[in-house]
């Protein structure tokens, strides 16, 4: 039972989780403000502003720095993981989303010509992030981790 209690009270897990939740809620609100269209899948989906992947890993890395110190090997691991995830979001995942847009357009074109091409669903286009989306995701994670650390310090 103490494992479960320890898990639920782990500042690093709490900071990462609330960084993710905050980014997903912001992403949904921003999508609604821009498109005037509420999409429930934005609450759980990839892509968009801010990057929830970046928020999560930066929230984790900042929480590790605050709880263990920047000299701890765990901070080095979490920082490197955060950099890899953010780089991947701006690189491979962003290009994958661009390719999905092109492929979906091609499938639609062939379908309009009466030539079914695939029984597959439409490819996901929201997968990657622009550098700005990654930056604001990182800022979100940083701020949430600081807030979690402050609140946990205040309430013990």
N, C-alpha and C positions, 0 to 999 in steps of 0.2 A: 504494500500500500504506500510506503514511503517513496517508491519510484514514481508512482503516479502523482503524488503531492509535489515531489521535486520537479517533475516535468512541468506541471502547471504553474510553478513558481519560478521557473528558470527565466531570468531577465533577458537572456539572449533570444530564447524562443518567443517570449512575449513581445519584444521589440520587433523581431522579424515578422511575426504574425500581424501585429497592428500596423506595421509599415505597409504590408501587402493589402490589408483591409482598407487603409486610408487611401492608397493609390487607386484601388479598384473603385471606391466610392467617388473619388475625384474624377477618374476617367469616365465614369458613367454620367456624372453631372456635367462635365465639359462636353461630352458627346451630345447630351441633351441640349445644352445651351447653344451649341453650334448648329446642330441639325434639326432642332425642335422635334425630336423623335426619341422617345424613351425606348431603349432596347435592353431588356433584362440580361441578355447574354453579355453585355458590356461589363456587368458586375463580376463575371467569372472569366471573361475572354481575354485573349492576348492582344497585344498591339494597343496603340492609342496613347493619349497624354494623360498622366505621366506613366512611365514604364513601371509596372508593378514588380517586374523581375528586378529592376535596378533598386527600387525602394526596399524590397525584401533583403537583398544581399548587402546593401549599404547599411540598412538598419541592423542587420546581424553583425557586420564588421564593427560598426560604431559601438554596439552593445558589448562586444568582446573587448574592444579597446577600453571602455569605461569600467568593465568589471574585472578584467584580467590585466590590463595595461598593454601598451603598445610594444613592449619588449617580450611579451609572451608569444611562444610559437603558435598558439591558437589564433592570435591576431594576424600573424603572417599568413596562415592558411586561409582565414576568412577574407583578408584583403585581396589575396591572389584570386580566390574564387570569385569575389565581387568584380574584379577587373575583367576576368574571363567572361563572366555572364554578360556584363555590359558591352564588351567588345563584340560578343556573339550577337547580341540583340541588334546592334547597329550594322553588323556585317551580314552574316549568313541568313539570319532570320528576316532582315529587311529585304534582302534580295529575293528570298523565297516568297514574300508577300507580293513583290513586284511581278514575279513570274506567275503567281496565281492569278493576278489581274489579267495578264495577257492570255493565259490559257483559258480562263473563264470567258473572255471576249471571243476567243477562237471557237470554243464549244458553242457559245450562243450563235455565232455566225453560221456554223455548220448546221445547227438545229433549225435556224431560220431558212436555210436552203433545203430543208427536208432531209438532211443526212445526219441521223443520230450518230453521235461519235462515242458516247460513253453512258453507261448507266450509273456512273458515279455521281455523288452529290457535287454541288458547286465547291470548288476549293476554297479554303480559308484564306482571305486576303489580309486580315489583321493578324500578322504574326510578328513582325519586327518593329523596330523603333528608329526614329530619326535621332541624331545626336541631341537635339533639344529635348525630346521626350525622355531620353536616358538621363540627361542632366537633371531635369525636374524630378524624375523618379529618385535619383540619388539624393537630391535635396530633401525630398519627402522622407526617405528612409533615415537620413541624418537627423532631421528635426524630430521625427517620431521617437527615435532611439534616445535622444536627449530628454524628451518629455517623459518617456517611460522610466528612465534612470532617475530623473528628478522626483517623479511621483513615488517610485519605490523607495527612494531615499527618505522622502518625507513621511511615508507611512510604515517604513521599516521592514 
